[in-house]
Amino acid sequence: MTHGSAGDAPAAARPSGVIVTDPPRAEAEHVEALRGYGVATVHEAMGRTGCLGPGLRPVQQDVRIAGTAVTALCRPGDNLMIHAAVEQCAECDILVVATTSPSTDGMFGELFATALQHRGVRGLVIDAGVRDTAELRAMGFPVWSAAVCAQGTVKATAGSVNVPVVVGRQRIRPGDVILADDDGVMCVPRHSAAAAVEAAEARSSTASAPGCRP
């Protein structure tokens, strides 16, 4: 098990099969402040950066979340490392799952959501498939996914937890801020969280001034 700095290592330098414990996370006050703004507002305020694109869609409606990223890198059709990632999740985190090549298999469902909800995790962002969507909505666990598919998975091959991953051409590091709502998902780098709060506040103030467009 690897500790600490592997979460910031470049992709080419990362070993496979690593689990990084307790990576640095964005300050809770900044996460909570950003939670008050929509994805579109923060995206525009940050110079139109950080958007994970149109490929991730919510399985629910009228939900907005913000939290710190715990990342899992899985083989396609294999959810073994989601099990490992659950153990690294804490209250106010958001689990972010990527695969080493494209996959639409249903890698996540009600059982995983129950375990994460018990830990106080705020939601899931997955660049692959999910299933049990009716149950996920009923239990109030927010999910943004690239696909919905009943096809199951195996638990055979190790990946990594809390290493940088790429989703929608955006690099996401463990501890970065993830924002998600009906418009999609975006990432604010951990070191930019305070600046993002200031920028979102400034944009919102300008937009609400008399004679100004939102």
N, C-alpha and C positions, 0 to 999 in steps of 0.2 A: 504494500500500500504506500502510495507516494503522498507526501505532505507539502503544502505551501506553494512553492514557486511554479510547479508544473502548469498551473492554470494560466500563466502568462507566457508560456513557451510558444515559439512559432510552431505552426502545424508540422513542418518537416522535421522538427526536433523532438516531437512528442513520441514517447514509446506507446505501444498499444497495451490495453489491459491495465490502465492506471485508474485508481480511485483517489482523488485528491480530497482530503478532509478539511473542513473549516476554511475555505478560501475567504479572502476579504470581501465584504459586501458593502454596497452603497449605504450611506447613512439613512437610518429609518426616517428621519425628519424630511429628507429630500424625497424619498419614495412616497411618503404620505402627501407631501405638497404636490408632487406630479400627479398623484391619483385624482386630484381635483380638476384636472384638465383632460380634454379629449385627446386621442391620438393625433388627430389632424392638427390641433392647436400646437402641440409640442413639436410635431414634425415640422411645421412651418416655422416655428420659433427657433428651431435648431438649424435653420438654413436648408430645410427640406432634405434632411438626412435621417438615417436610421430606420426607414420604413422597410418591413419585411415583405412587401409586395402583395399582390392580389391573390396569391395561391393559398393563403391561410384564411379560412372562414370560420366564424363561430357556429357552434351547434345550438346556441341559445340566442336570445335577443335581449336588448336593453340591459346589458351588463357591462360594466367598466371595471377593470382591475389594474393594479400596479403592484409589483413585487420585485424581489431580487432573484436573479437567475441561478438555478442549479441545472447544470447541463448534463445530458447523457448522449453519448455517441454509440449507436447500435449498428449491427449488421442488418441489412434489409431482411424483413420477415423474422427477426429474432429479437425478442424483448427482454433477454436476460439482464441487460444493464439497466433497464427501468427498475427492476427489483432492487439492484444495488443503489440506484439513485434515490429511491424512496427513503433509504436509510440515511441519506445525507441531507434530506430536506428538513427545514425548520419552519416555524411560524413566519408567515408573510413572504415566503419564497414562492416562485413560480417555476415549475419544472419545464425545461426546454429540451425537446428530444429531436435529434437529427440522425440520419442514417448515412452510411458510407457510400451508398448509391441509392437511386430513387426506389421508393417502396410505397405501395398504397395499402398494404395489409393492415388489418385492424390490430394494432399493437397495444392498445390501451382500452380499458373498459371499466365497468362498475367496480370490480374488486380493487384495482389500482386506485381509483378515485376515492374509495372508502378509506384506504390506508393513508392517502395524502390528506384528505379532509381531516382525519383524526390528528394529524400533525399540524394543522393550521395552515396548510399550503393553499394559496389563493387560486390556483388554476394550472392549466397545462397548455403549452404551445408545442405542437408536434408536426414536423415536416414529413408526415406519413399518415397512415389511416388510424381511425378509432372506430369503436363499435359500442353497443349499449347506449346509444344516444338518448333514447327516451328516459332511461334510468339516470343518466348524467343530468339531464334537465330536471328531473323530479327531485334529485338530491341536491340540486343547486350547486353543482361543481362545474365551473366554467371551463370550456375547452375551445381552442382554436386549432384546426387541423387542416392538412392538405387533402384529406380524403375521408370518406366514411365507407367502411367495408367490413362485411362479416367474416372475411377470410382470416383465419387464425394465424398464430405464429409459433415458432419453436423457442426453446431456451437452451442454446447449444454453444454459442461462441461469445467469448469475452470482448467487450468494447472498452469504453472509458467513461468516467464520471468526473465532472468538474474540470473539463479541459475546454479550450475554445472550440466552438462549432460554427458552421456557416449555415444560415437559413435565409432563403430569399436574397442571396448574395451579400448578406450582412454578417459580419463577424460578431459573435456573441461570446463574451467571456463570463465565467462564473462570477456572480456578484454584480453584474450589470443590472440596470433597471429595465424591466420589461413592462410596457404599457399595452393594454389590449381593450378594444371595445368593438362596437358594431362595424366600425370602419376598417378594422384590421389590427395589426400588431406592429409595434416599433420597439427598438432598443436604444437606450441612452447609456453610453459607456459610464462605468462607475465613477471615473475621475471627472466626468462632465456633468454629474447630477446636479450640483449646486448651480452651475451656469445655466442648465436647462430650466431650473425653477425660476431663476431671474428672467430668463428670456420669455418663458411662458407667461409670467406675471406681466411683463412689459407688453407683450402682444395682446393679452386680454384687456389690459387697461386702455391701450390704443383703440382696439376694436370697439370697446364700449363707450368711447368718447362721442359726444354729440356730433353728428355729421359724418362719422366714420363708418365704413363697411366692416362687417365681421370677417 
